[in-house]
Amino acid sequence: MRVVLYARVSSEKQDTDLSLTAQLKALRAFAATRGYEVVREYVDEAESGRSSSRPAFKEMIAAARRQNKPFEGVLIWKYSRFARSREDSIVFKTLLRKNGVQVISMNEPSEDTPVGHLMEGIIESLDEFYSENLGEEVTRGMRESASRGFYQSFRPPYGYNKIKVADGTKMRTKLELNTAQAKIVETIFKSVLSGMGTIEIVRDLNSRAIPSSKGKTWTKGTIYSMLTNEIYTGNLIWGKKCKRNLEPIKVEGACPTIIDEESFKTVQQMLEQRAPTRIHPRVVSSKFLLSGLARCGYCGKALTGTDAKSGKFSYYVCGSLSKKGAGSCQFKYLNAKKFESAVVNEIKKSILTNDNLIELAKIASEEWNDTLSGLREDIDTIDNSLKDMGCRLVNLYDAIETGKFDLPDLALRIKELRMRQDQLLERKRNIELQYAEHRYEILDPKEMALYVEDLQSLLDESEICERKAFIKGFVQEIKVKGDEVTIEYTPPLPQDKRETVLSIGGNGGR
């Protein structure tokens, strides 16, 4: 009889069956004693028997269904290796039998009789019960371990290392700070709080050749996952993806804190506000300079831009009037050109001034000292990464010398690590040059006046998208009530909110 061998080991650590090597060795010996011709071996490693979506298993079933099937039997160590689900076992065994292929268990022989089929079914039912019960026991044990603050996942979050601690007679896992990575986490959160987007952060980290947790380049998804991971506040959450409809477990203070809870919550709010679903596409593409900022001082609705006379005239109108018609709000149509001009002039007069920007330069000078300190920390981080990569390369070279692996098997990984080393060394040279040579000097008033003129001209001469982005950088809201306009803004100085009020009397008409 031509047979194939099928072996599987589970992804669950509690699987007590033999290893793949031992299963295949025993199956080959069994086939030889029975005179079976082994035409192929199918192997699934780290695959659960509760699912039929196993690569080798699916390939084997497909081969058995061919018109000219290459084998007449599937030889397995135990029925549990074929499937742990009674339903799957019945379906696939029936399918195989219809195609003239029988499933043979080396350790659980059965006869092709009603009694034999009954015994086979009992064995499979016991396997299924064992598998489901084991799953519940594993989940229960993991929930208990998580509730006591022990870390369950294979890979630690970026910013932490795993350490083993004694828990009675067992050793369990806790998290400790990875000092170098923790500083990067702090930098990422501070960058978001300062207004940077995730793409900007990705570019910055990659340009500095700082490796991510997997030693690869950073991506937007990686940054977003970190920004939404509550572990950085010291709180451990386990079971969010549990399939047993159980509430997630949250343990406060389970690991060292990197980000305070207030900053974490602020970042979550900022991420939510930046979500595409929160910003209407018409606001983004609108030709009206103050769309998305201006609101009605009577009812609070947003002011929207509208054209009249085939675009000859443009107005801002209250959202209530647009949707409900005349009488729904006291707001009057506002001439768009005059309104925008009045607001821009007030921004120039009250915000983009010499005094404000000179004060900003002083603050920047003070912060530069902190930046120099940060550059020193970047160099230390790169040195740690270089040391780590050096150790990895030594391990790979040792593996080649001892014959554990061949050079072709590891060549790609060695090339990748060496390229990464070169990037880190280049980044280190650039930082050291910047650290040694760069000096920040406050501009004199005359030079600052030129910068003020440049910034003010930006509000008059740039493209509409650039002007809108510039204004939204410090203006939070503009309220219009009658002839009075209140601009709420945060100056480019200490983060305190301020208001300026101007009159637009006579600007409501055409």
N, C-alpha and C positions, 0 to 999 in steps of 0.2 A: 504493500500500500504506500502510495506517495502521500507524505504528510508535510505540514509546516509546523514549526514550533512557535508558540506565542508566549511571551513572558512580559510581566508588568510589575513595577513597584509603585507604590502609592506616593503621593506628595505629602501624606500625613506622616509625621515623625513617629507616630505610635504604631506604624505598620510593622508587624513582627515576623512577616514571612521572609523567606530567603532572598538574598540579593539576586540581581539579574544574572550575574556570572554563575552563581550556584544553581539557579533554576535551569539555565540553559545547559549546564554540564550534566545535571541529573536527567533532563529531557533527552539529551543526545544518547546517554547511556541506555535509557529506557527504550528509545527507538531502535538502537542497535540490537538489544536482546529480543525485541519483537520482530525484527527483520523489516522495519519500516524504512523507506527511502526518504530522507529529509531533503526537500527541494528548496526550502527557504526558512529563514528565521525572522519573525516579526517581534520588535521590542518597543514597548512604551515605558519611558522612564519619567518618574515624577508625575504620573497621571492617575487620577482617581477612577476607580472602577464603578463609581456611581454615575459616571457620564459615559455616553457612547462616542463622544467627540474626542476620540483618541486617534492621533495620526496613523500609527501603524495598524491599529485595529480596523479603522475605516478602509485602509488600503487592502488589508487581508480579506475583508468582507466583499469588497469590489472585485478582487481577483477570483473569489469563489463563485461569483455570479456570472462569470464569463461563460460563453458557450463551450469553449474548449478550456475548462478549468484545469489549472496545473496541479491540483492535489485533490485527494479524497478525504483527508482527515486533518483536524486541528488538534495538536497535542499540547496540553496545558499541565501546569504543576498541580493546580487545584481549580475547581469551578469558580472560586472567588477571583482568580486571575482573569477569567473570561469576562465576568460582570458581577457587580455586587447588587445590582437592581434585578429583582425577580422578573419584572416586566421586560427589561432589556434582554435578559437571558432567554426568556421564552421566545421573544420576537426574532432574535438573531439565530437561535438554534433551529427554530422552525424554518427560517429562510435558508439556512445551510442545508438542512435535511432535504428540502425541496430540490436543492441543486446537487444532491447526492454526496454531501460532505457531512461527516459526523465529528462531534466534539468528544475528545478522549481525555479524561482526567487521569493523570498518572497515579495520584494518591487516593482517588475516590472512584474506583472502577464500578461500573453499573452495566447491567444487561439491557439489551434492546427488547424489553418486555414491559407489560404494564407495571409490575412490581418494581422493575429497575427504574422506570421513568418516575414512579412515585418517590423512590428513595432519592433520586437525583433532585426532584423538586423540593424535598424536605431539606436537603443539604443547601440548596440555593436560598431557600427561605431563611434558614439559619444564618447564612452569610449576609443576607440583606439586613436582618435584624441586628447582627453584630456591627455592620457598617453604620447604620443609623444611630444605634445606641452609642457607638464610639464617637460619632460626630457630636452628639449631645454632651457626652462626658468631656470631650475636648473643649467644647465651647464653655461649659460650666467651669472647667478648670482655668481657662484663659480669662474669663470674666472675674473670677475670684482673684487671680494674680494681678489683673489690671486694677481692680478695686483697692489693692494694697500699694499701688503706685509703681508696679514693675512694668518694664517696657517689653512689648510683645513682638514687634516687627523685626524683620531680618536686618534692615538697613537703618541706622540712626538718622534722625533729621539733620540737615546741614546746620552746623553750629554746635553739635554734640558728638560725644564718643560713647560707646557702650562699655560698661564695666560690670564685672561679675561681683555680686555680694552674697554673703551667706544668708540663707533663710532656713534655719534649722539644719537639717541634713542636706538640703538642696542648695544649689547655686542658681541665683536668678539674676536678671539683667536690670540695671538702672542706667540713667543717663548722667553724664558729667559734661562740663563745658569743654569745647574745643576752642581755646582762647582765640586763635587766629581766625577761625571761621565765624565765631561769635561777633567779632568786630565787623566782619563783612555783613552779617545779618543786621547789625545796628545801622550800618551805612545805608543798606537798602531801604529800611523803614524810614530813616531820616530823609532820604532822597524823595520818597513819596510824600512825606509830610511837607517838604519844601516845594512841592509842585511838579516834580519830575514824573514822567510816565514810565511804564514798564519797558517800553522799547528803548527809551533813552538809557535806562539803567542797564539793560542787556548790552547795549553798545559800549557803555562805559566799562563794565566788568570784563567784557571780551577784549576791549582795547588794552586793558591792563593785564591781560593774560592770567587772570585769576581763575583757577579751575573750579568747576561746580562740584557737587558731592560725588559725582561719578567720574570726575577728572576730565569732563568734556566741556564744550562751550555752553554758555548760558542761553536759555531760550525764554520767551515771554511766558510760556506755560510754567516753567520752573519758578520764575519770579512770582507769578500769581499764586502758585501753590504755597510758597513760603509766606507770602503776605497774608494768606487766609488760614495759616496753621497756628492754632491757639497754643501749641506746645511752647512757643517762644515766650509766653506769659508765665510759664511754669506749670500750666495746667495740662494734665494728660487726659486725652479723650480716646476711648477705645470702643469699637463696635458700631461705628457709623454705617458700615457696609454689611452688617450682620444680616443674614438671610432668614433668621428665625424670629423676626418681628420683635426683637428685644430692644429696650431703650439703651442708647449708648451710655457708657460709664464715664464719668468725669471726676478726676481727682485733682484737687487744687494743691499747688506746691509740691508736685511729684518730682520736679526736676528744677535745676537752676533757672532763674529768670534772665532773659536777654532783653525783652521789650516790656515796658510797664503796660498795664491793662488799659490805661487811658489813651496812650499812643496807639495801641492795637485797635481799640474801638474807633478812634479817629480815622485810621487807615481804612477800616472796613467801610465807614461812611463815605470816604472819598472814592473808594473803588465802586461803590454802589452808584454814586452820583455820576461817575464817568461811564457807566454802562451805556452802550448804544441805545438801549430801549428807553433811557431816561431823557435823551436829547432828541427832539423831533428833527427829522432831516431838513425840514424847511427852515429851521433856525440856523442850521449849519450853512446852507447854501443861500440864505437870504442876502439880497443886495443892500438891505438896510443896516446901517452901522451899529445901531443900538438894539437890534433884535436879540431877545434872550436876556436882556438886562433891564429894559424899561418896563415899568408897571404902572397901572392906574392907581392913583392915590385915593380914589373913592371906594372902589370895590376890590382892589388887589389883583385883578386879572392882568395878564400880560398884554402889553401894547404890541400890536402887529402892524406891519407896513402894508400899505395898499396903494395902488395907482389909480388915477382918474384921467379922463380925457385922453385915452390911448397912451398913457404914460407921460403926458405932459406935466401933470402934477402928482406929487407923492405925499402921503400922509401917514401918521401913526394914529391908530384908532384902538379904543379899548376892546378887549376880547368879548365883553358882555354885549357891547353894541353890535359887534360883528355877527354874533350868534342869535341874539334876541331882538335886535332892532332898536329903533328910537324909543327913548323913555326908560330903557333898562338901566342906564347909568348917566350921571351928570357930565361925564367926560365929553369934551369937544374935540373935533378933528384937529390934529396938530401938524402943521407944516413940517415935513420931514427934513428938508434942507436947512431951515432956520433952527429947528430944534437940535439937530446934530451939530450944527455950527456953534450954537450956544454952549452945549455940553463940552465940546472939544476945547473951546476957548477957556472954559472954567478949569479944565484939566491942566491946560498949559499954565494958567495963572496960579492955581492952588497946589498942584502936585509936582509938575515937572519944572521945578525952580532950582536956581543955583544953590540956595541954602540947603534944600533937601538932598541934592545930589552930592554936595560936599560932605554932608553928614553921613551919607551912604558910603562915600569913599573912606571915611574914618573907620566906620564899622567894618568895611571890607579889609582894611589894613589890620585891624585887630584879629579878624577871623583868619587872616593869612598866616598868622603865627600858629593858630590851631591847625591850619592846612599843612604847614611844614611838619608839624608833629604827626599828622595823618600820613604824610609821605614816608616818614620814617617807619610808621607801622606797616605801610604797604611793602616796604623793602623787607621788613621782618617776615611778613606773610609770604612773600615770594621766596625768601630763603628757606622757610619751612616747606613750601611746596617743592622746591628744588631738592631738598633733602629727602622728602618722601619719594619723589620720582627716582632719585639715585638709588634708594633702597629697592624700589620695584625693579629697576633695571638689573641690579646685582642679583636679585632673586631669579629673574629670567635667565641671566647668563649662567647661574648655578644650575638651573634646571636643564639647560642645554649641555653643560659639561658633564653632569651626572647621568645623562642619557634619558632623563624622564620625558623630555620632549625633544623633537627635532627642530632644527633651525627654521625650516619653512613654516612650521606650525606657529612659531612665535615671531617671525620676522615682521609681520604687519604691526603687531602690538609694540615691538621694540622701536620701529620706525615712528609710530605715533607718539610714544613717550619722548623720543629724542627731539622730534619736532616741537613738542610742548616745552621741552627744556630750552630750546633755542628761543622760543617766544618769550618765556619767562626771563631769560638772560637779557634779551633785547629790552624788555619792559623795565627791568631793573636798571639798566644803563641809562635809559631815558629819565627815570625817576631820580637817580643819583645826580644826573646833570641838572635837572630842574631844581633839585634840593640845593645844589651847590651854587648855582648861578642866579636863580630868580630872586629878584628883590622887588617888593611892592612899594611904590612911592605915590603919595597923594598928589594929584595934579594941582597946579596953581589955579586961582580963580579964573584967569583968562582962558586957560585950556578947558576948564570945566564949562565955561560959558559956551564954547564951541560944541561940546557934547550936548548941552541943553538944547542948542539950536538944532542939532541932528535929531534928537529925540522928538522935538516939537514938529520938525518937518516930516517925521515919520507919520504923524497923524493927518497930514495934509496930502502927502505925495505918494504913499505906498498903495499897494493893491488892497482892495476891501478886506480880503481874508487876513492880511497881515495887520491892518489897522484894528480889526475886530479882536484878534488874538492879543494884540498889545494892550488894548483897553481892558479886556477881561482879565489881564494879569494883575490888576490892582483894584478895579471897580467891581463891587459886589452887586449893587442894585441901584437903579435910578427910578425914583417915584415922582410922578407928575400929578399935581392937584391944582387945578385952575392954572394960574400963571406962575406957580411956584414949583421949582424942580429941586429935589433933594438927592444929592449924589452920596451914596455910602461907599467908602473906599478904604483900602488898606495901603498906606503909603509905603514906598520901598525902603522903610526904616524899621524900627521895632514894630512887632506885630500887634498894633492896637488899631481898632477901627475908628474912622473919623467920618464926619459929614461936612459937606459944603452945600450951601443953598444959593440958588440964583433965580432971578426972575426972567421969565420969557414973555412978558407982557407984549401983546401985539404980534406974537409969533404963531398964533393959532390959525391965521388965515392963509390965503394962497401966497 
